Amino acid sequence: MVKVGVLALQGAVREHVTCLQAPDVEVIVVKKIEQLSELDGLVLPGGESTTMRRLIDKYEFLEPLKAFAASGKPVFGTCAGLILMAKDIVGQNEGHLSLMNMTVERNAFGRQRESFEADLMVTDVGDDVRAVFIRAPLIKEVGENVEIISKFNDEIVAAREGRFLACSFHPELTDDHRFHQYFVKMVAQAKLKGVKSV
């Protein structure tokens, strides 16, 4: 049994909870800092990254989230969650949590293509993973330790760096739960190896 939390400050929290549900997974909706200590892994959902950062600051989550990630526990960010995880953001002086060695661009697909769907090949997940893009960011560059696991039209839309996973799209808005199952497997493997507590 692993305990996976979904940060519930903003975004598609309920949908992530649904995708994560499995016999060997306890899903926890995270609204308080204290809840982080009981988790084996954490999902940062999509939403609006500026609003999410404001709420993270308001409820004093920033340093506890950084400590959670530093403890070696897996973190999965989707859309705005990806932006929170990036070390560099185009047009900003600094990142938010700065967990992954990558540069992202917000709303990279432009306002004219605010929403669309596509089937993607995602390494170790599947070659027909349904992805929903909503005003999606893009990963413009990655560092040497970051593995590119999916592209759309030659643009990077999903990446992994060790125990950190991020994608530009919303896998939680489909009936395809393989991406979440992949993250749960990451969490289970990390727990098996043992990570120090927060």
C-alpha positions in Angstrom: 0.0 0.0 0.0 1.3 3.5 -0.9 -0.1 6.8 0.1 -0.3 9.4 -2.8 -1.5 12.9 -2.1 -3.1 15.4 -4.5 -2.4 19.0 -3.6 -5.9 20.5 -3.3 -5.3 24.3 -3.5 -6.7 24.6 -7.0 -7.2 22.6 -10.2 -8.6 19.2 -11.2 -8.2 17.6 -7.8 -11.2 15.2 -8.0 -10.2 13.9 -11.4 -6.6 13.1 -10.2 -8.1 11.3 -7.2 -10.2 9.1 -9.5 -7.3 8.3 -11.8 -5.1 7.3 -8.8 -7.6 5.0 -7.1 -6.5 1.4 -7.0 -6.5 -1.5 -4.4 -2.9 -0.8 -3.4 -3.2 3.0 -3.3 -4.5 5.3 -0.6 -5.3 8.7 -2.1 -5.2 11.7 0.2 -6.5 15.1 -0.7 -3.9 17.5 0.7 -5.2 20.8 2.2 -2.8 21.1 5.2 1.0 21.1 5.4 0.9 18.4 8.1 -0.6 15.9 5.7 2.6 15.9 3.6 4.4 13.8 6.3 2.1 10.8 5.8 2.6 10.7 2.0 4.8 8.5 -0.2 4.2 10.6 -3.3 2.5 13.8 -4.4 0.6 15.1 -7.5 0.6 18.8 -8.3 -2.5 19.3 -10.5 -3.2 21.6 -13.4 -4.9 25.0 -12.8 -3.4 28.4 -13.2 0.2 28.6 -12.0 0.2 32.2 -10.8 -2.9 31.5 -8.7 -1.5 28.3 -7.4 1.7 30.0 -6.3 -0.3 32.7 -4.6 -2.2 30.0 -2.7 1.0 28.1 -1.9 2.4 31.3 -0.4 -0.8 32.1 1.4 -1.0 28.8 3.1 2.8 28.6 3.6 3.3 25.4 1.5 6.4 26.5 -0.4 9.2 25.3 1.9 7.3 22.2 3.1 6.8 21.2 -0.6 10.5 21.8 -1.3 11.4 19.7 1.8 9.0 16.9 0.6 10.7 16.8 -2.8 14.2 17.0 -1.2 13.4 13.9 0.9 13.4 11.8 -2.3 9.7 11.2 -2.5 8.2 11.3 -6.1 6.3 14.3 -7.3 4.2 14.4 -10.5 3.1 17.8 -12.0 0.5 18.2 -14.8 0.1 21.5 -16.8 0.4 24.2 -14.1 2.1 21.6 -11.9 4.8 21.2 -14.5 5.4 25.0 -14.4 5.7 24.9 -10.6 8.3 22.1 -10.9 10.5 23.8 -13.5 13.8 25.5 -12.5 13.4 28.1 -15.3 10.3 29.8 -16.7 10.4 32.0 -19.8 9.7 35.6 -18.8 10.3 35.0 -15.1 13.3 35.7 -13.0 13.1 32.4 -11.1 11.2 29.2 -10.8 8.7 28.3 -8.0 9.7 24.9 -6.5 12.6 24.5 -9.0 12.6 20.7 -8.8 13.4 19.8 -12.5 16.3 21.0 -14.6 14.1 22.3 -17.5 12.9 25.6 -19.0 9.2 25.9 -19.6 7.0 28.4 -21.5 3.6 29.2 -20.2 0.6 29.1 -22.6 3.0 28.1 -25.3 0.3 26.9 -27.8 -1.3 30.4 -27.8 -4.7 31.6 -27.1 -6.0 30.5 -30.6 -5.5 26.8 -29.7 -6.6 26.9 -26.1 -7.8 23.3 -26.0 -7.2 20.2 -28.1 -6.6 16.5 -27.7 -4.0 14.2 -29.2 -2.7 10.6 -28.9 0.9 10.5 -27.8 3.7 8.0 -27.5 4.9 8.2 -23.9 8.0 6.1 -23.0 7.2 3.3 -20.6 3.5 4.3 -20.5 2.1 3.6 -24.0 2.1 4.5 -27.6 -1.5 5.8 -27.7 -1.8 7.8 -24.5 -4.7 10.3 -24.8 -3.7 13.8 -23.8 -5.9 16.9 -23.3 -4.1 20.2 -23.8 -5.7 23.3 -22.2 -3.7 26.5 -22.7 -0.7 24.2 -22.2 2.8 25.1 -21.3 5.8 23.6 -23.2 9.1 22.3 -22.1 11.5 24.3 -24.2 14.8 22.8 -22.9 15.9 20.1 -20.5 19.2 19.5 -18.6 21.4 16.4 -19.1 19.7 14.4 -16.4 16.2 14.9 -17.7 14.7 12.2 -19.8 12.3 13.4 -22.5 9.4 10.8 -22.5 7.0 12.4 -24.9 6.8 14.9 -27.7 4.0 16.5 -29.7 4.9 18.0 -33.1 8.6 17.8 -32.1 7.9 19.8 -29.0 8.6 18.3 -25.5 5.4 17.7 -23.6 6.5 15.2 -20.9 9.7 14.6 -19.0 11.2 12.7 -16.1 14.1 13.5 -13.8 14.7 10.7 -11.3 11.7 10.7 -9.0 10.2 13.8 -10.6 7.6 13.5 -13.4 5.9 16.3 -15.4 3.7 16.7 -18.4 2.2 19.7 -20.3 -1.2 18.1 -20.7 -4.0 16.8 -18.5 -4.0 13.0 -18.3 -6.6 13.2 -15.5 -9.3 14.4 -17.9 -9.4 11.1 -19.8 -10.4 7.6 -19.0 -6.8 6.5 -19.7 -5.2 6.0 -16.3 -1.9 4.6 -17.4 0.1 7.8 -16.7 -1.1 7.8 -13.1 -0.4 4.1 -12.9 3.2 4.8 -14.1 3.6 7.4 -11.3 2.2 5.0 -8.7 4.8 2.5 -9.8 7.5 5.2 -9.3 6.1 5.9 -5.8 6.1 2.2 -4.9 9.7 1.7 -6.1 10.9 4.7 -4.1 9.1 3.4 -1.0 10.7 0.0 -1.5 14.2 1.6 -1.7 13.3 3.7 1.3 13.5 7.4 1.5 14.1 9.6 4.6 10.9 11.2 6.0 10.2 14.9 5.8 
